[in-house]
Amino acid sequence: MKKLPLSLLENWYANHFEKALFGRRIPYDTIAPLINAMDNTLFSTKQVGSSEKNIPIYSVQIGNGPRKILLWSQMHGNESTGTKALFDLFKFLDHPENLDHIKTAILNKCSLVFVPILNPDGADAYTRVNANGVDLNRDAVALIAKESKILRNLLDTFNPEFCFNLHDQRTIFNVEGTKNPAAVSFLAPSEDSNRTLTKGRTETMSVISSMNAFLSELIPNHIGRYTDEFYPTATGDNFQKMGHNTILIEAGHYYDDYDRELVRKFNFYAILQGLYFLSETNNFSNYAPYFGIPNNASDCFDIICRNVLTEEGAVLDIAFQYDYIVKNKQVHLEKKEAARGDLSANIGHKELDLKKQPLKNTLF
């Protein structure tokens, strides 16, 4: 299996990532200037529809190879890490510098279609659902939402062999058996409730195995495997069942990276490695390493205050999670109590030992 040259890629990224995008809230108006600047001989951009609130939805196309790959982000509007990673990928394909052989291999073998923001209404409001309250990732069968119909139309007309479905997961997830946050988690979606290992699933697992092997050089023991429970109305499960091998990437938490600027880099690396793997092989037999990726566990809280003295005189732990609140178009973190009691089995991304002092006497 060919892997990307990590040291060269690290140097490239430090100098060339898309600096116009930052933070958790990435609405359409932040990418519109970038989309407009991309319509040149290398990229082809096209408005493929509009949202329930008539915000444009664009596709970006590049490459002329026989292997067709469809990638989309922000079907949940408040999950923007994949969008930032895609624009980092666009920068790479435009200016790969001394990694031009990677770009050439991908574009000669693959035809790529991207939808950077599928749910621009949700992205603007910073919500999971669209303007009518529909979760697009549970609308693959009913196709109630305009945005779901746009994605399905792209699937039917482009007929991709592989899909990349880009999401964000909550900060609660750690790598099972460790205290490490799950910075990236992968999933080869099931096609039925028995989680049958179909040919398509094993091909998907093979691609994920290559991405995991590469990322493990950079962030060992910070990569998880998302649950493969079958969801009958989910996008990935249905696309996989329809014969479009679908790779789910969940961008997670890394140490103090609440803006997910480090994790965007990990996502970009994973996507690029997946595309490079698909440009270099027709052999998908090496899927067993997928099962060596540890499962996600959900043992984390954003903050745990240990040994807190309560008003009743008890000593216990109190955990907090951040709510993401939009004020003046910026995302702010607000603490909210999530649990209290004996939380010795849990992990705090930040932990404070109050040493039997009241919580109200502590600033955190």
C-alpha positions as CSV (number, residue, x, y, z in Angstrom):
1,M,0.0,0.0,0.0
2,K,1.3,3.4,-1.0
3,K,1.2,6.0,1.7
4,L,1.7,9.8,1.6
5,P,5.1,11.2,2.6
6,L,4.2,12.5,6.0
7,S,7.1,14.9,6.5
8,L,6.6,16.5,3.1
9,L,2.9,16.8,3.7
10,E,3.4,18.4,7.1
11,N,5.6,21.0,5.5
12,W,3.1,21.6,2.7
13,Y,0.2,22.0,5.1
14,A,1.9,24.5,7.4
15,N,2.4,26.9,4.5
16,H,-0.7,26.3,2.3
17,F,-3.8,25.3,4.2
18,E,-6.9,27.4,3.5
19,K,-6.4,30.3,5.9
20,A,-9.7,32.0,5.0
21,L,-11.7,29.4,6.9
22,F,-11.5,29.1,10.7
23,G,-13.5,28.0,13.6
24,R,-16.7,26.0,14.1
25,R,-19.3,28.1,12.2
26,I,-18.7,27.9,8.4
27,P,-21.8,29.3,6.6
28,Y,-22.2,29.7,2.9
29,D,-21.2,33.3,2.7
30,T,-17.7,32.4,4.0
31,I,-17.1,29.9,1.2
32,A,-18.9,31.8,-1.6
33,P,-15.8,33.9,-2.5
34,L,-13.6,30.8,-2.5
35,I,-16.1,29.0,-4.8
36,N,-16.3,32.0,-7.1
37,A,-12.5,32.0,-7.4
38,M,-12.3,28.3,-8.2
39,D,-14.1,28.3,-11.5
40,N,-11.1,28.0,-13.7
41,T,-9.5,25.4,-16.0
42,L,-8.6,23.2,-13.1
43,F,-11.9,23.2,-11.2
44,S,-15.4,23.3,-12.5
45,T,-18.1,24.7,-10.2
46,K,-21.8,24.4,-10.6
47,Q,-24.9,25.4,-8.7
48,V,-26.7,22.1,-8.3
49,G,-29.7,23.5,-6.4
50,S,-30.7,25.6,-3.5
51,S,-31.7,25.1,0.1
52,E,-35.2,25.4,1.6
53,K,-34.3,29.1,2.2
54,N,-32.9,29.4,-1.4
55,I,-29.2,29.6,-0.4
56,P,-27.2,28.2,-3.3
57,I,-25.7,24.7,-3.1
58,Y,-22.6,24.2,-5.2
59,S,-20.7,21.2,-6.5
60,V,-17.0,21.4,-7.4
61,Q,-15.6,18.9,-9.9
62,I,-12.0,18.0,-10.8
63,G,-10.3,15.1,-12.5
64,N,-10.9,12.9,-15.5
65,G,-10.2,9.4,-14.3
66,P,-12.5,6.4,-14.5
67,R,-13.0,6.0,-10.8
68,K,-15.8,8.3,-9.7
69,I,-15.8,9.6,-6.2
70,L,-18.5,11.8,-4.5
71,L,-17.6,13.8,-1.4
72,W,-19.9,16.0,0.7
73,S,-19.8,17.9,4.0
74,Q,-22.1,19.7,6.3
75,M,-25.3,17.7,5.7
76,H,-25.4,18.6,9.4
77,G,-25.0,22.4,9.4
78,N,-23.1,22.6,12.6
79,E,-20.5,20.0,11.5
80,S,-18.0,22.0,9.6
81,T,-14.6,20.4,10.0
82,G,-15.0,18.4,6.8
83,T,-15.7,21.6,4.9
84,K,-12.5,23.2,6.1
85,A,-10.6,19.9,5.2
86,L,-12.2,20.0,1.7
87,F,-11.0,23.5,1.0
88,D,-7.5,22.5,2.2
89,L,-7.7,19.7,-0.3
90,F,-8.7,22.2,-3.0
91,K,-5.6,24.2,-2.2
92,F,-3.5,21.1,-2.4
93,L,-4.9,20.1,-5.8
94,D,-4.3,23.6,-7.1
95,H,-0.8,24.1,-5.6
96,P,0.8,20.7,-4.6
97,E,4.3,22.1,-4.8
98,N,6.8,19.2,-4.5
99,L,3.9,16.7,-4.0
100,D,2.7,17.1,-7.6
101,H,3.0,13.3,-8.2
102,I,0.3,12.7,-5.6
103,K,-2.1,15.2,-7.4
104,T,-1.3,13.7,-10.8
105,A,-2.0,10.2,-9.6
106,I,-5.3,11.2,-8.2
107,L,-6.6,13.3,-11.1
108,N,-5.5,10.8,-13.7
109,K,-7.3,7.9,-12.0
110,C,-10.2,9.6,-10.4
111,S,-13.1,12.0,-11.2
112,L,-14.1,13.9,-8.1
113,V,-17.3,15.7,-7.3
114,F,-17.5,17.6,-4.0
115,V,-20.5,19.3,-2.3
116,P,-18.7,21.5,0.3
117,I,-21.9,22.5,2.2
118,L,-25.0,20.4,1.6
119,N,-27.1,22.1,4.3
120,P,-26.4,25.9,4.1
121,D,-29.5,26.8,6.1
122,G,-28.3,24.7,9.0
123,A,-24.7,26.0,8.5
124,D,-26.0,29.6,8.8
125,A,-28.1,28.9,11.9
126,Y,-25.5,26.6,13.3
127,T,-27.9,23.7,13.7
128,R,-27.8,20.0,12.8
129,V,-31.1,20.1,10.9
130,N,-32.2,22.0,7.8
131,A,-34.6,25.0,7.9
132,N,-37.6,22.7,8.2
133,G,-36.1,20.7,11.0
134,V,-35.2,17.7,8.9
135,D,-32.1,15.7,9.7
136,L,-30.7,15.1,6.2
137,N,-28.7,12.1,7.5
138,R,-32.0,10.4,8.3
139,D,-33.8,11.4,5.1
140,A,-32.2,9.1,2.6
141,V,-35.5,7.1,2.1
142,A,-38.3,9.7,2.4
143,L,-36.3,12.4,0.7
144,I,-38.5,15.1,2.2
145,A,-35.9,17.9,2.1
146,K,-34.7,19.7,-1.0
147,E,-31.1,19.2,0.1
148,S,-31.6,15.4,0.3
149,K,-33.1,15.3,-3.2
150,I,-30.1,17.3,-4.5
151,L,-27.6,14.8,-3.0
152,R,-29.6,11.9,-4.4
153,N,-29.8,13.4,-7.8
154,L,-26.0,13.8,-7.8
155,L,-25.6,10.2,-6.8
156,D,-27.9,9.0,-9.5
157,T,-26.4,11.1,-12.3
158,F,-22.7,10.9,-11.3
159,N,-23.0,7.2,-10.2
160,P,-19.9,7.2,-8.0
161,E,-18.1,4.0,-7.1
162,F,-17.0,5.6,-3.7
163,C,-18.4,8.3,-1.5
164,F,-16.9,10.2,1.4
165,N,-19.5,11.3,4.0
166,L,-18.0,13.9,6.3
167,H,-19.3,14.6,9.8
168,D,-18.3,15.8,13.2
169,Q,-18.7,13.8,16.4
170,R,-19.2,15.1,20.0
171,T,-16.4,15.6,22.5
172,I,-17.8,12.7,24.6
173,F,-15.9,10.1,22.5
174,N,-12.6,8.5,23.4
175,V,-10.7,5.6,22.0
176,E,-12.0,2.5,23.8
177,G,-9.6,1.2,26.4
178,T,-7.7,4.5,26.6
179,K,-8.1,8.0,28.0
180,N,-7.4,9.5,24.5
181,P,-10.0,11.6,22.8
182,A,-11.1,10.1,19.4
183,A,-9.7,12.8,17.1
184,V,-11.0,10.9,14.0
185,S,-13.4,8.0,13.8
186,F,-14.2,5.9,10.7
187,L,-17.1,3.8,9.7
188,A,-17.9,1.4,6.9
189,P,-21.7,1.6,7.1
190,S,-23.7,-1.6,7.4
191,E,-26.2,-2.6,4.6
192,D,-28.5,-4.6,6.8
193,S,-29.3,-5.3,10.5
194,N,-27.0,-8.3,10.5
195,R,-24.1,-6.1,9.5
196,T,-23.2,-8.5,6.7
197,L,-19.7,-8.2,5.3
198,T,-20.7,-7.6,1.7
199,K,-18.2,-7.0,-1.1
200,G,-18.9,-3.3,-1.0
201,R,-18.4,-3.1,2.8
202,T,-15.0,-4.9,2.6
203,E,-13.9,-2.6,-0.2
204,T,-14.9,0.4,2.0
205,M,-13.0,-1.2,5.0
206,S,-9.9,-1.5,2.8
207,V,-9.9,2.2,2.0
208,I,-10.4,3.0,5.7
209,S,-7.6,0.7,6.6
210,S,-5.2,2.7,4.4
211,M,-6.3,6.0,6.0
212,N,-6.0,4.6,9.5
213,A,-2.5,3.3,8.8
214,F,-1.3,6.7,7.6
215,L,-3.0,8.7,10.3
216,S,-1.6,6.4,13.0
217,E,1.9,7.6,12.1
218,L,0.8,11.1,13.2
219,I,-1.8,10.5,16.0
220,P,-1.4,6.9,17.2
221,N,-4.1,5.7,19.6
222,H,-6.4,8.7,18.8
223,I,-8.4,7.0,16.0
224,G,-11.6,5.2,16.7
225,R,-14.2,3.1,14.9
226,Y,-17.8,4.4,14.9
227,T,-20.6,2.0,15.7
228,D,-21.8,0.1,12.6
229,E,-25.4,-0.4,13.9
230,F,-27.7,-0.3,10.8
231,Y,-29.9,2.7,10.4
232,P,-32.6,2.1,7.8
233,T,-33.1,5.8,6.9
234,A,-29.4,6.9,7.1
235,T,-27.6,8.2,4.1
236,G,-24.4,6.1,4.4
237,D,-26.2,2.9,5.1
238,N,-28.5,3.4,2.1
239,F,-25.8,4.5,-0.3
240,Q,-23.7,1.5,0.7
241,K,-26.7,-0.8,0.1
242,M,-27.2,0.8,-3.3
243,G,-23.7,-0.1,-4.4
244,H,-21.9,3.2,-3.7
245,N,-19.1,2.3,-1.2
246,T,-19.4,5.0,1.5
247,I,-16.7,6.0,3.8
248,L,-17.9,7.9,6.9
249,I,-15.4,10.2,8.6
250,E,-16.3,11.7,12.0
251,A,-14.1,14.6,13.0
252,G,-13.7,14.4,16.8
253,H,-11.8,16.2,19.6
254,Y,-8.1,16.7,20.1
255,Y,-6.4,18.3,23.1
256,D,-7.9,21.8,23.6
257,D,-8.9,21.9,19.9
258,Y,-12.4,23.2,20.3
259,D,-12.2,25.1,17.1
260,R,-11.1,21.9,15.4
261,E,-8.2,23.4,13.6
262,L,-5.9,20.5,14.3
263,V,-8.6,18.0,13.5
264,R,-9.3,19.6,10.2
265,K,-5.7,18.8,9.3
266,F,-6.1,15.2,10.3
267,N,-9.3,15.0,8.2
268,F,-7.5,16.5,5.2
269,Y,-4.7,14.0,5.6
270,A,-7.2,11.1,5.8
271,I,-9.2,12.2,2.8
272,L,-6.0,12.7,0.7
273,Q,-4.7,9.3,1.7
274,G,-8.0,7.7,0.8
275,L,-8.0,9.3,-2.6
276,Y,-4.3,8.4,-3.2
277,F,-5.0,4.8,-2.2
278,L,-8.0,4.7,-4.6
279,S,-5.8,6.1,-7.4
280,E,-3.1,3.4,-6.9
281,T,-5.0,0.2,-6.4
282,N,-7.8,-2.1,-7.6
283,N,-7.0,-4.6,-4.9
284,F,-9.3,-4.3,-1.9
285,S,-8.6,-7.6,-0.2
286,N,-6.7,-6.0,2.7
287,Y,-9.7,-5.1,4.9
288,A,-8.9,-7.1,8.0
289,P,-7.0,-4.2,9.7
290,Y,-10.3,-2.3,9.8
291,F,-11.3,-4.5,12.7
292,G,-8.1,-3.6,14.6
293,I,-9.3,0.0,14.9
294,P,-10.6,0.3,18.4
295,N,-14.2,1.1,18.9
296,N,-15.4,4.5,20.1
297,A,-16.2,4.7,23.7
298,S,-18.2,7.6,25.3
299,D,-16.5,8.2,28.6
300,C,-15.5,11.9,28.2
301,F,-16.7,15.2,29.5
302,D,-15.3,18.6,28.6
303,I,-14.6,19.4,32.3
304,I,-14.7,17.3,35.4
305,C,-14.3,18.9,38.8
306,R,-13.1,16.2,41.3
307,N,-13.8,16.0,45.0
308,V,-16.3,18.8,45.1
309,L,-17.9,19.6,48.5
310,T,-21.6,20.0,48.0
311,E,-24.0,22.1,50.1
312,E,-25.3,18.8,51.7
313,G,-21.8,18.0,52.8
314,A,-21.1,15.2,50.3
315,V,-17.9,15.0,48.3
316,L,-18.3,14.0,44.7
317,D,-17.4,14.7,41.1
318,I,-19.3,17.2,38.8
319,A,-18.9,17.1,35.1
320,F,-19.7,19.8,32.5
321,Q,-20.2,19.8,28.8
322,Y,-20.0,22.9,26.5
323,D,-23.0,24.1,24.7
324,Y,-22.2,25.9,21.4
325,I,-24.0,29.2,21.3
326,V,-24.0,31.6,18.3
327,K,-23.7,35.3,19.3
328,N,-23.0,37.9,16.7
329,K,-22.3,35.2,14.2
330,Q,-19.6,33.7,16.4
331,V,-19.7,30.4,18.3
332,H,-19.2,30.7,22.0
333,L,-18.7,27.9,24.5
334,E,-21.0,27.9,27.6
335,K,-20.7,25.3,30.3
336,K,-23.6,23.2,31.4
337,E,-23.7,20.6,34.1
338,A,-23.9,17.1,32.6
339,A,-23.4,14.7,35.5
340,R,-22.5,14.4,39.1
341,G,-21.5,11.6,41.5
342,D,-18.7,9.1,41.3
343,L,-17.2,9.8,37.9
344,S,-13.9,7.9,38.5
345,A,-14.5,5.9,35.3
346,N,-14.9,9.0,33.2
347,I,-12.3,11.3,31.6
348,G,-12.3,15.1,31.6
349,H,-10.6,16.9,28.7
350,K,-9.9,19.3,31.6
351,E,-9.8,18.1,35.2
352,L,-9.7,20.1,38.4
353,D,-9.2,18.7,41.9
354,L,-11.2,20.9,44.3
355,K,-9.8,19.0,47.3
356,K,-13.1,19.1,49.2
357,Q,-13.8,22.7,48.5
358,P,-17.2,24.1,47.3
359,L,-17.6,24.5,43.5
360,K,-18.7,28.1,43.9
361,N,-15.3,29.1,45.3
362,T,-13.6,27.9,42.1
363,L,-13.2,29.7,38.8
364,F,-12.8,27.5,35.8
